[in-house]
Structure formats: C-alpha cells, structure tokens
Amino acid sequence: MAFRCFLQAKIHNATITEANVNYRGSIGICPKLLKASGIKAYEQVDVYNITNGNRLTTYVIEGKEGEICLNGAAALKGSVGDKVIIAAYTYLSGEEIEKHKPTVVIVGENNSIEEII
C-alpha cells in the first residue's frame, strides 16, 4: 500500500519576532515550542502567514527563547508582528493512519504555550 501524507505537528498562531533577509535560510523557532510540538532542528516545515496569506517551505533551526525568526528569502514572506502557523508532515502506512494523532501547540502572547492538543 502507498504511504499517505498527514499532519505530524503544528504550532498555531505564533508571532514573528524577527525577519533577517541576510541569513542564509530557515526559520528560527523557540526551543520550548520545538519541544512541545516534537518538531526537530533541520526538519522541513511549511509556514502559513495568517496575516498576509503567504506560504513557504523551509527548515527549522533552534531559535532563542520566545523567537520566531524568518531567515533568508523566507524573511520576505512575513514581517515582525505577523501571525503564522508552522506545520510539519509525515508519511504513514495504512496501518499507522488509524492510530495517528498530530500534536497541535496553541500559542499565546510572547509566543508562550497556551495549550497542547
């Protein structure tokens, strides 16, 4: 059977704290948000900008406490203060699909964790 792609983890409603076009690429994410979501450094993620509708695919680097930083070309897709959703996906076999439960981290002010679903 073919594998199918499903949401693995999502960080919902985070706020961009920095956009650095001169960095060579990626998105810097607060270590607490990474741990809570299970998203790993260098993992591919999609970033959906709630504020302006832009979407991009990049990879993760561990940022500073409270940080969501778009780097390189990604920095052109958002501005400080924009709200974003960060999503990681996984491929599952037929047997894995029924048991799969993604992790969703709801983010509040200063990129603090409000809830983990």
Contacts in CASP RR format, 6 or more apart in sequence:
PFRMAT RR
TARGET T0000
AUTHOR 0000-0000-0000
METHOD contacts of the structure
MODEL  1
MAFRCFLQAKIHNATITEANVNYRGSIGICPKLLKASGIKAYEQVDVYNI
TNGNRLTTYVIEGKEGEICLNGAAALKGSVGDKVIIAAYTYLSGEEIEKH
KPTVVIVGENNSIEEII
1 93 0 8 1.000
1 94 0 8 1.000
3 91 0 8 1.000
3 92 0 8 1.000
3 93 0 8 1.000
4 91 0 8 1.000
4 92 0 8 1.000
4 94 0 8 1.000
4 97 0 8 1.000
5 89 0 8 1.000
5 90 0 8 1.000
5 91 0 8 1.000
5 92 0 8 1.000
6 89 0 8 1.000
6 90 0 8 1.000
6 91 0 8 1.000
6 92 0 8 1.000
6 97 0 8 1.000
6 100 0 8 1.000
6 102 0 8 1.000
7 87 0 8 1.000
7 88 0 8 1.000
7 89 0 8 1.000
7 102 0 8 1.000
8 88 0 8 1.000
8 89 0 8 1.000
8 90 0 8 1.000
8 102 0 8 1.000
8 103 0 8 1.000
9 37 0 8 1.000
9 38 0 8 1.000
9 39 0 8 1.000
9 87 0 8 1.000
9 88 0 8 1.000
9 102 0 8 1.000
9 103 0 8 1.000
9 104 0 8 1.000
9 105 0 8 1.000
10 37 0 8 1.000
10 85 0 8 1.000
10 86 0 8 1.000
10 87 0 8 1.000
10 88 0 8 1.000
10 102 0 8 1.000
10 103 0 8 1.000
10 104 0 8 1.000
10 105 0 8 1.000
11 29 0 8 1.000
11 33 0 8 1.000
11 37 0 8 1.000
11 39 0 8 1.000
11 85 0 8 1.000
11 86 0 8 1.000
11 87 0 8 1.000
11 105 0 8 1.000
11 107 0 8 1.000
12 85 0 8 1.000
12 104 0 8 1.000
12 105 0 8 1.000
12 106 0 8 1.000
12 107 0 8 1.000
13 50 0 8 1.000
13 83 0 8 1.000
13 84 0 8 1.000
13 85 0 8 1.000
13 106 0 8 1.000
13 107 0 8 1.000
13 108 0 8 1.000
14 29 0 8 1.000
14 33 0 8 1.000
14 68 0 8 1.000
14 83 0 8 1.000
14 84 0 8 1.000
14 85 0 8 1.000
14 86 0 8 1.000
14 107 0 8 1.000
14 111 0 8 1.000
15 68 0 8 1.000
15 81 0 8 1.000
15 82 0 8 1.000
15 83 0 8 1.000
15 84 0 8 1.000
15 107 0 8 1.000
15 110 0 8 1.000
15 111 0 8 1.000
16 68 0 8 1.000
16 69 0 8 1.000
16 70 0 8 1.000
16 78 0 8 1.000
16 79 0 8 1.000
16 80 0 8 1.000
16 81 0 8 1.000
16 82 0 8 1.000
16 83 0 8 1.000
16 84 0 8 1.000
17 66 0 8 1.000
17 67 0 8 1.000
17 68 0 8 1.000
17 69 0 8 1.000
17 80 0 8 1.000
17 81 0 8 1.000
17 111 0 8 1.000
18 67 0 8 1.000
18 68 0 8 1.000
18 69 0 8 1.000
18 70 0 8 1.000
18 80 0 8 1.000
19 69 0 8 1.000
19 70 0 8 1.000
19 71 0 8 1.000
19 75 0 8 1.000
19 76 0 8 1.000
19 78 0 8 1.000
19 79 0 8 1.000
19 80 0 8 1.000
20 69 0 8 1.000
20 70 0 8 1.000
20 71 0 8 1.000
20 72 0 8 1.000
20 75 0 8 1.000
21 71 0 8 1.000
21 72 0 8 1.000
21 73 0 8 1.000
21 75 0 8 1.000
21 76 0 8 1.000
22 72 0 8 1.000
23 71 0 8 1.000
23 72 0 8 1.000
23 75 0 8 1.000
24 71 0 8 1.000
24 72 0 8 1.000
25 58 0 8 1.000
25 59 0 8 1.000
25 71 0 8 1.000
25 72 0 8 1.000
25 73 0 8 1.000
25 74 0 8 1.000
26 58 0 8 1.000
26 59 0 8 1.000
26 60 0 8 1.000
26 61 0 8 1.000
26 71 0 8 1.000
26 72 0 8 1.000
26 74 0 8 1.000
27 45 0 8 1.000
27 47 0 8 1.000
27 58 0 8 1.000
27 59 0 8 1.000
27 60 0 8 1.000
27 61 0 8 1.000
27 68 0 8 1.000
27 69 0 8 1.000
27 70 0 8 1.000
27 71 0 8 1.000
27 74 0 8 1.000
27 86 0 8 1.000
28 60 0 8 1.000
28 61 0 8 1.000
28 62 0 8 1.000
28 63 0 8 1.000
28 67 0 8 1.000
28 68 0 8 1.000
28 69 0 8 1.000
28 70 0 8 1.000
28 71 0 8 1.000
29 39 0 8 1.000
29 60 0 8 1.000
29 61 0 8 1.000
29 62 0 8 1.000
29 63 0 8 1.000
29 67 0 8 1.000
29 68 0 8 1.000
29 86 0 8 1.000
30 63 0 8 1.000
30 64 0 8 1.000
30 65 0 8 1.000
30 66 0 8 1.000
30 67 0 8 1.000
30 68 0 8 1.000
30 111 0 8 1.000
31 62 0 8 1.000
31 63 0 8 1.000
31 65 0 8 1.000
32 65 0 8 1.000
32 66 0 8 1.000
32 113 0 8 1.000
33 39 0 8 1.000
33 66 0 8 1.000
33 68 0 8 1.000
33 105 0 8 1.000
33 107 0 8 1.000
33 111 0 8 1.000
33 113 0 8 1.000
34 40 0 8 1.000
34 41 0 8 1.000
34 60 0 8 1.000
34 62 0 8 1.000
36 103 0 8 1.000
36 105 0 8 1.000
36 113 0 8 1.000
36 116 0 8 1.000
37 86 0 8 1.000
37 88 0 8 1.000
37 103 0 8 1.000
37 105 0 8 1.000
38 103 0 8 1.000
39 45 0 8 1.000
39 60 0 8 1.000
39 86 0 8 1.000
39 88 0 8 1.000
40 60 0 8 1.000
41 60 0 8 1.000
41 61 0 8 1.000
41 62 0 8 1.000
42 59 0 8 1.000
42 60 0 8 1.000
42 61 0 8 1.000
43 59 0 8 1.000
43 60 0 8 1.000
43 88 0 8 1.000
44 57 0 8 1.000
44 58 0 8 1.000
44 59 0 8 1.000
44 88 0 8 1.000
45 57 0 8 1.000
45 58 0 8 1.000
45 59 0 8 1.000
45 60 0 8 1.000
45 86 0 8 1.000
45 87 0 8 1.000
45 88 0 8 1.000
46 55 0 8 1.000
46 56 0 8 1.000
46 57 0 8 1.000
46 86 0 8 1.000
46 87 0 8 1.000
46 88 0 8 1.000
46 89 0 8 1.000
47 55 0 8 1.000
47 56 0 8 1.000
47 57 0 8 1.000
47 58 0 8 1.000
47 70 0 8 1.000
47 74 0 8 1.000
47 77 0 8 1.000
47 84 0 8 1.000
47 85 0 8 1.000
47 86 0 8 1.000
47 87 0 8 1.000
48 55 0 8 1.000
48 84 0 8 1.000
48 85 0 8 1.000
48 86 0 8 1.000
48 87 0 8 1.000
49 55 0 8 1.000
49 77 0 8 1.000
49 78 0 8 1.000
49 82 0 8 1.000
49 83 0 8 1.000
49 84 0 8 1.000
50 82 0 8 1.000
50 83 0 8 1.000
50 84 0 8 1.000
50 85 0 8 1.000
51 78 0 8 1.000
51 79 0 8 1.000
51 81 0 8 1.000
51 82 0 8 1.000
51 83 0 8 1.000
51 84 0 8 1.000
52 77 0 8 1.000
52 78 0 8 1.000
52 79 0 8 1.000
52 82 0 8 1.000
54 77 0 8 1.000
54 78 0 8 1.000
55 77 0 8 1.000
56 74 0 8 1.000
56 77 0 8 1.000
58 71 0 8 1.000
58 74 0 8 1.000
61 71 0 8 1.000
63 69 0 8 1.000
66 110 0 8 1.000
66 111 0 8 1.000
66 112 0 8 1.000
67 111 0 8 1.000
68 84 0 8 1.000
68 86 0 8 1.000
68 111 0 8 1.000
70 77 0 8 1.000
70 78 0 8 1.000
78 84 0 8 1.000
92 100 0 8 1.000
103 116 0 8 1.000
103 117 0 8 1.000
104 116 0 8 1.000
104 117 0 8 1.000
105 113 0 8 1.000
105 115 0 8 1.000
105 116 0 8 1.000
105 117 0 8 1.000
106 113 0 8 1.000
106 114 0 8 1.000
106 115 0 8 1.000
106 116 0 8 1.000
106 117 0 8 1.000
107 113 0 8 1.000
107 114 0 8 1.000
108 114 0 8 1.000
END
